[in-house]
Amino acid sequence: MTSLSGGLTNENYLVEAGGERYVMRIPGASTELLSIDRVNEVHNARAAASTGIGPAVLEHVPQADVMVLEFISGPTMSAKTLQTASMVRRIAESFKRLHAAPRFLKDFDMFRLIEDYLRIVDEHKVPIPADYRAWLPRLGEIERAVRVASLPNVPCHNDLLCENFIDDGQYLRIVDYELSGNNDACFDLGNTAQEASLDDGLRAVLCEAYFGHLDPQQLARMNLFALMSDVGWTLWGAIQARISTLDFDFTDYYTTRWNRALAVLDSDRLEGWLTEARRDGP
């Protein structure tokens, strides 16, 4: 049994048995404080697997929340490997397959998750950036803007670190469904654009490849959700810094994400995205 790197919440191991390779996922400590629902995760992982994009769930031990998963052979992606137009089009194709999966068990809404995380922050006295709550009214404005041209909720991953993409030679497979749930497709698109540090040109390619044409309003919504992924995962990182036993600098992680979010919250670009997102709205 060999430890697999890359996970920020759980311990993952490569297990070889009978000439076959498998992945065993063991949950991290106190992950309920990250609003992770393990029943939801298993249900959604199985639904995602049915599309050929998620790994097959071969075994689940509910008493320990341990899963044994299909081992996907192929390179794990990084921001650098995803930053080409051809790879971005492959991301869009994987999303279209995933978003057509059987409906996931629960819904996901980053704005509500932030509210949940702030309650956890208060209950457990978790340090967060001093100016975080000062921006909550602005987040309300962003939420109202993205609701104007909202899309029907579909099965979404919602937490697409670049390392959650594995290239099996045919598809970019997607692993790790801890925070998955039915959501607006533009959240997945925006979250991935942020994680992969896609520039404006590649974000436009992603939008066009997914929707079949370049839709300026949906591109603006993608960009707003990209910002919201930084805002929300800032709190996730702060809680992890308090509870995680993994050897990872979560304080640097959430500080970096918050500083990146602030750079956008303070910029003129935000006003342009808000205007485009709420076009034809109230």
Contacts in CASP RR format, 6 or more apart in sequence:
PFRMAT RR
TARGET T0000
AUTHOR 0000-0000-0000
METHOD contacts of the structure
MODEL  1
MTSLSGGLTNENYLVEAGGERYVMRIPGASTELLSIDRVNEVHNARAAAS
TGIGPAVLEHVPQADVMVLEFISGPTMSAKTLQTASMVRRIAESFKRLHA
APRFLKDFDMFRLIEDYLRIVDEHKVPIPADYRAWLPRLGEIERAVRVAS
LPNVPCHNDLLCENFIDDGQYLRIVDYELSGNNDACFDLGNTAQEASLDD
GLRAVLCEAYFGHLDPQQLARMNLFALMSDVGWTLWGAIQARISTLDFDF
TDYYTTRWNRALAVLDSDRLEGWLTEARRDGP
1 13 0 8 1.000
1 14 0 8 1.000
1 15 0 8 1.000
1 16 0 8 1.000
1 24 0 8 1.000
2 13 0 8 1.000
2 14 0 8 1.000
3 11 0 8 1.000
3 12 0 8 1.000
3 13 0 8 1.000
3 14 0 8 1.000
4 12 0 8 1.000
4 13 0 8 1.000
4 14 0 8 1.000
4 23 0 8 1.000
6 12 0 8 1.000
6 76 0 8 1.000
6 161 0 8 1.000
6 163 0 8 1.000
7 163 0 8 1.000
7 176 0 8 1.000
7 246 0 8 1.000
8 161 0 8 1.000
8 240 0 8 1.000
8 244 0 8 1.000
8 246 0 8 1.000
8 248 0 8 1.000
8 253 0 8 1.000
9 27 0 8 1.000
9 28 0 8 1.000
9 31 0 8 1.000
9 34 0 8 1.000
9 36 0 8 1.000
9 178 0 8 1.000
9 240 0 8 1.000
9 244 0 8 1.000
9 246 0 8 1.000
10 25 0 8 1.000
10 26 0 8 1.000
10 27 0 8 1.000
10 28 0 8 1.000
10 31 0 8 1.000
10 178 0 8 1.000
11 25 0 8 1.000
11 26 0 8 1.000
11 28 0 8 1.000
12 23 0 8 1.000
12 24 0 8 1.000
12 25 0 8 1.000
12 26 0 8 1.000
13 23 0 8 1.000
13 24 0 8 1.000
13 26 0 8 1.000
14 21 0 8 1.000
14 22 0 8 1.000
14 23 0 8 1.000
14 71 0 8 1.000
15 21 0 8 1.000
15 22 0 8 1.000
15 23 0 8 1.000
15 24 0 8 1.000
15 68 0 8 1.000
16 22 0 8 1.000
20 71 0 8 1.000
21 71 0 8 1.000
21 73 0 8 1.000
22 58 0 8 1.000
22 68 0 8 1.000
22 69 0 8 1.000
22 70 0 8 1.000
22 71 0 8 1.000
23 55 0 8 1.000
23 68 0 8 1.000
23 69 0 8 1.000
23 70 0 8 1.000
23 71 0 8 1.000
24 66 0 8 1.000
24 67 0 8 1.000
24 68 0 8 1.000
24 69 0 8 1.000
25 66 0 8 1.000
25 67 0 8 1.000
25 68 0 8 1.000
25 69 0 8 1.000
26 64 0 8 1.000
26 66 0 8 1.000
27 36 0 8 1.000
27 38 0 8 1.000
27 65 0 8 1.000
27 66 0 8 1.000
28 244 0 8 1.000
28 245 0 8 1.000
28 246 0 8 1.000
29 243 0 8 1.000
29 244 0 8 1.000
29 245 0 8 1.000
30 243 0 8 1.000
31 178 0 8 1.000
33 120 0 8 1.000
33 124 0 8 1.000
33 239 0 8 1.000
33 243 0 8 1.000
34 236 0 8 1.000
34 239 0 8 1.000
34 240 0 8 1.000
35 113 0 8 1.000
35 116 0 8 1.000
35 117 0 8 1.000
35 120 0 8 1.000
35 179 0 8 1.000
36 178 0 8 1.000
36 179 0 8 1.000
37 106 0 8 1.000
38 65 0 8 1.000
39 105 0 8 1.000
40 104 0 8 1.000
40 105 0 8 1.000
40 106 0 8 1.000
40 180 0 8 1.000
40 181 0 8 1.000
41 177 0 8 1.000
41 178 0 8 1.000
41 180 0 8 1.000
42 57 0 8 1.000
42 60 0 8 1.000
42 62 0 8 1.000
42 67 0 8 1.000
43 104 0 8 1.000
43 105 0 8 1.000
44 104 0 8 1.000
44 105 0 8 1.000
44 155 0 8 1.000
44 177 0 8 1.000
44 180 0 8 1.000
44 181 0 8 1.000
45 54 0 8 1.000
45 55 0 8 1.000
45 57 0 8 1.000
45 67 0 8 1.000
45 69 0 8 1.000
45 177 0 8 1.000
45 180 0 8 1.000
46 57 0 8 1.000
47 101 0 8 1.000
47 102 0 8 1.000
47 103 0 8 1.000
47 104 0 8 1.000
47 155 0 8 1.000
48 54 0 8 1.000
48 98 0 8 1.000
48 101 0 8 1.000
48 155 0 8 1.000
48 157 0 8 1.000
48 174 0 8 1.000
48 177 0 8 1.000
48 180 0 8 1.000
49 55 0 8 1.000
49 56 0 8 1.000
49 57 0 8 1.000
49 70 0 8 1.000
50 101 0 8 1.000
50 102 0 8 1.000
51 97 0 8 1.000
51 98 0 8 1.000
51 100 0 8 1.000
51 101 0 8 1.000
52 97 0 8 1.000
52 171 0 8 1.000
52 173 0 8 1.000
53 94 0 8 1.000
53 97 0 8 1.000
53 98 0 8 1.000
53 101 0 8 1.000
53 171 0 8 1.000
53 173 0 8 1.000
53 174 0 8 1.000
54 98 0 8 1.000
54 173 0 8 1.000
54 174 0 8 1.000
54 175 0 8 1.000
54 177 0 8 1.000
55 69 0 8 1.000
55 70 0 8 1.000
55 71 0 8 1.000
55 72 0 8 1.000
55 173 0 8 1.000
55 175 0 8 1.000
56 69 0 8 1.000
56 70 0 8 1.000
57 67 0 8 1.000
57 68 0 8 1.000
57 69 0 8 1.000
57 70 0 8 1.000
58 68 0 8 1.000
58 69 0 8 1.000
58 70 0 8 1.000
59 67 0 8 1.000
59 68 0 8 1.000
60 66 0 8 1.000
60 67 0 8 1.000
60 68 0 8 1.000
61 67 0 8 1.000
69 175 0 8 1.000
72 166 0 8 1.000
72 168 0 8 1.000
72 173 0 8 1.000
72 175 0 8 1.000
73 168 0 8 1.000
74 166 0 8 1.000
74 167 0 8 1.000
74 168 0 8 1.000
74 169 0 8 1.000
75 81 0 8 1.000
75 166 0 8 1.000
75 167 0 8 1.000
76 163 0 8 1.000
76 165 0 8 1.000
76 166 0 8 1.000
77 87 0 8 1.000
77 162 0 8 1.000
77 163 0 8 1.000
77 165 0 8 1.000
77 166 0 8 1.000
77 167 0 8 1.000
77 172 0 8 1.000
78 162 0 8 1.000
78 163 0 8 1.000
79 162 0 8 1.000
79 195 0 8 1.000
79 196 0 8 1.000
79 197 0 8 1.000
81 87 0 8 1.000
81 162 0 8 1.000
82 88 0 8 1.000
82 91 0 8 1.000
82 162 0 8 1.000
82 165 0 8 1.000
82 196 0 8 1.000
82 198 0 8 1.000
83 196 0 8 1.000
83 197 0 8 1.000
83 198 0 8 1.000
83 199 0 8 1.000
83 202 0 8 1.000
84 202 0 8 1.000
85 202 0 8 1.000
85 205 0 8 1.000
87 172 0 8 1.000
88 198 0 8 1.000
88 202 0 8 1.000
88 205 0 8 1.000
88 206 0 8 1.000
88 209 0 8 1.000
89 205 0 8 1.000
89 209 0 8 1.000
90 171 0 8 1.000
90 172 0 8 1.000
91 165 0 8 1.000
91 172 0 8 1.000
91 192 0 8 1.000
91 206 0 8 1.000
91 209 0 8 1.000
92 189 0 8 1.000
92 206 0 8 1.000
92 209 0 8 1.000
92 210 0 8 1.000
93 171 0 8 1.000
93 172 0 8 1.000
93 209 0 8 1.000
94 165 0 8 1.000
94 171 0 8 1.000
94 172 0 8 1.000
94 173 0 8 1.000
94 174 0 8 1.000
95 185 0 8 1.000
95 188 0 8 1.000
95 189 0 8 1.000
95 192 0 8 1.000
95 210 0 8 1.000
96 210 0 8 1.000
97 171 0 8 1.000
98 155 0 8 1.000
98 156 0 8 1.000
98 157 0 8 1.000
98 174 0 8 1.000
98 188 0 8 1.000
99 154 0 8 1.000
99 155 0 8 1.000
99 156 0 8 1.000
99 185 0 8 1.000
99 188 0 8 1.000
100 154 0 8 1.000
100 155 0 8 1.000
101 155 0 8 1.000
102 155 0 8 1.000
103 155 0 8 1.000
103 182 0 8 1.000
104 155 0 8 1.000
104 156 0 8 1.000
104 180 0 8 1.000
104 181 0 8 1.000
104 182 0 8 1.000
105 181 0 8 1.000
106 181 0 8 1.000
106 182 0 8 1.000
107 153 0 8 1.000
107 181 0 8 1.000
107 182 0 8 1.000
107 183 0 8 1.000
108 156 0 8 1.000
108 158 0 8 1.000
108 179 0 8 1.000
108 180 0 8 1.000
108 181 0 8 1.000
108 182 0 8 1.000
108 183 0 8 1.000
108 187 0 8 1.000
109 183 0 8 1.000
110 158 0 8 1.000
110 187 0 8 1.000
110 225 0 8 1.000
110 228 0 8 1.000
110 229 0 8 1.000
110 231 0 8 1.000
110 232 0 8 1.000
111 139 0 8 1.000
111 140 0 8 1.000
111 143 0 8 1.000
111 228 0 8 1.000
113 232 0 8 1.000
114 139 0 8 1.000
114 231 0 8 1.000
114 232 0 8 1.000
114 235 0 8 1.000
117 232 0 8 1.000
117 235 0 8 1.000
117 236 0 8 1.000
117 239 0 8 1.000
118 133 0 8 1.000
118 235 0 8 1.000
120 126 0 8 1.000
120 239 0 8 1.000
121 128 0 8 1.000
121 235 0 8 1.000
121 238 0 8 1.000
121 239 0 8 1.000
124 239 0 8 1.000
124 242 0 8 1.000
126 238 0 8 1.000
126 239 0 8 1.000
126 241 0 8 1.000
126 242 0 8 1.000
127 238 0 8 1.000
127 241 0 8 1.000
127 242 0 8 1.000
128 234 0 8 1.000
128 235 0 8 1.000
128 238 0 8 1.000
128 254 0 8 1.000
129 234 0 8 1.000
129 254 0 8 1.000
129 255 0 8 1.000
129 258 0 8 1.000
131 262 0 8 1.000
132 234 0 8 1.000
132 235 0 8 1.000
132 258 0 8 1.000
135 231 0 8 1.000
135 265 0 8 1.000
138 265 0 8 1.000
139 228 0 8 1.000
139 231 0 8 1.000
141 274 0 8 1.000
142 224 0 8 1.000
142 227 0 8 1.000
142 228 0 8 1.000
142 274 0 8 1.000
144 278 0 8 1.000
145 221 0 8 1.000
145 224 0 8 1.000
145 273 0 8 1.000
145 274 0 8 1.000
145 277 0 8 1.000
145 278 0 8 1.000
146 184 0 8 1.000
146 186 0 8 1.000
146 221 0 8 1.000
146 224 0 8 1.000
146 225 0 8 1.000
146 277 0 8 1.000
148 277 0 8 1.000
148 278 0 8 1.000
148 279 0 8 1.000
148 280 0 8 1.000
148 281 0 8 1.000
148 282 0 8 1.000
149 217 0 8 1.000
149 218 0 8 1.000
149 221 0 8 1.000
149 277 0 8 1.000
149 279 0 8 1.000
149 280 0 8 1.000
150 184 0 8 1.000
151 184 0 8 1.000
151 185 0 8 1.000
151 186 0 8 1.000
151 218 0 8 1.000
153 182 0 8 1.000
153 183 0 8 1.000
153 184 0 8 1.000
154 182 0 8 1.000
154 183 0 8 1.000
154 185 0 8 1.000
155 180 0 8 1.000
155 181 0 8 1.000
155 182 0 8 1.000
156 180 0 8 1.000
156 181 0 8 1.000
156 182 0 8 1.000
156 183 0 8 1.000
156 184 0 8 1.000
156 185 0 8 1.000
156 187 0 8 1.000
156 188 0 8 1.000
157 164 0 8 1.000
157 174 0 8 1.000
157 176 0 8 1.000
157 177 0 8 1.000
157 179 0 8 1.000
157 180 0 8 1.000
157 188 0 8 1.000
158 179 0 8 1.000
158 180 0 8 1.000
158 181 0 8 1.000
158 183 0 8 1.000
158 187 0 8 1.000
158 188 0 8 1.000
158 191 0 8 1.000
159 176 0 8 1.000
159 178 0 8 1.000
159 179 0 8 1.000
159 180 0 8 1.000
159 191 0 8 1.000
159 233 0 8 1.000
160 174 0 8 1.000
160 188 0 8 1.000
160 191 0 8 1.000
160 192 0 8 1.000
160 195 0 8 1.000
161 176 0 8 1.000
161 195 0 8 1.000
162 195 0 8 1.000
162 196 0 8 1.000
164 174 0 8 1.000
164 175 0 8 1.000
164 176 0 8 1.000
165 172 0 8 1.000
165 173 0 8 1.000
165 174 0 8 1.000
166 172 0 8 1.000
166 173 0 8 1.000
166 174 0 8 1.000
166 175 0 8 1.000
167 173 0 8 1.000
184 221 0 8 1.000
184 225 0 8 1.000
185 210 0 8 1.000
186 218 0 8 1.000
186 221 0 8 1.000
186 222 0 8 1.000
186 225 0 8 1.000
187 225 0 8 1.000
187 228 0 8 1.000
187 229 0 8 1.000
189 206 0 8 1.000
189 207 0 8 1.000
189 210 0 8 1.000
189 222 0 8 1.000
189 225 0 8 1.000
190 203 0 8 1.000
190 222 0 8 1.000
190 223 0 8 1.000
190 225 0 8 1.000
190 226 0 8 1.000
190 229 0 8 1.000
191 225 0 8 1.000
191 226 0 8 1.000
191 229 0 8 1.000
192 198 0 8 1.000
192 206 0 8 1.000
193 202 0 8 1.000
193 203 0 8 1.000
193 206 0 8 1.000
193 222 0 8 1.000
193 223 0 8 1.000
193 226 0 8 1.000
194 226 0 8 1.000
194 227 0 8 1.000
194 229 0 8 1.000
194 230 0 8 1.000
195 229 0 8 1.000
198 206 0 8 1.000
203 219 0 8 1.000
203 222 0 8 1.000
203 223 0 8 1.000
203 226 0 8 1.000
204 214 0 8 1.000
204 219 0 8 1.000
206 222 0 8 1.000
207 214 0 8 1.000
207 215 0 8 1.000
207 218 0 8 1.000
207 219 0 8 1.000
207 222 0 8 1.000
208 214 0 8 1.000
211 218 0 8 1.000
216 276 0 8 1.000
217 276 0 8 1.000
217 277 0 8 1.000
217 279 0 8 1.000
219 276 0 8 1.000
220 272 0 8 1.000
220 273 0 8 1.000
220 274 0 8 1.000
220 275 0 8 1.000
220 276 0 8 1.000
220 277 0 8 1.000
221 277 0 8 1.000
223 269 0 8 1.000
223 273 0 8 1.000
224 273 0 8 1.000
224 274 0 8 1.000
224 277 0 8 1.000
227 261 0 8 1.000
227 264 0 8 1.000
227 265 0 8 1.000
227 270 0 8 1.000
230 257 0 8 1.000
230 258 0 8 1.000
230 260 0 8 1.000
230 261 0 8 1.000
230 264 0 8 1.000
231 258 0 8 1.000
231 261 0 8 1.000
233 254 0 8 1.000
233 257 0 8 1.000
234 254 0 8 1.000
234 257 0 8 1.000
234 258 0 8 1.000
234 261 0 8 1.000
235 254 0 8 1.000
236 254 0 8 1.000
237 250 0 8 1.000
237 253 0 8 1.000
237 254 0 8 1.000
237 257 0 8 1.000
238 250 0 8 1.000
238 254 0 8 1.000
240 248 0 8 1.000
240 250 0 8 1.000
240 253 0 8 1.000
240 254 0 8 1.000
241 250 0 8 1.000
241 251 0 8 1.000
241 253 0 8 1.000
241 254 0 8 1.000
244 250 0 8 1.000
264 270 0 8 1.000
END
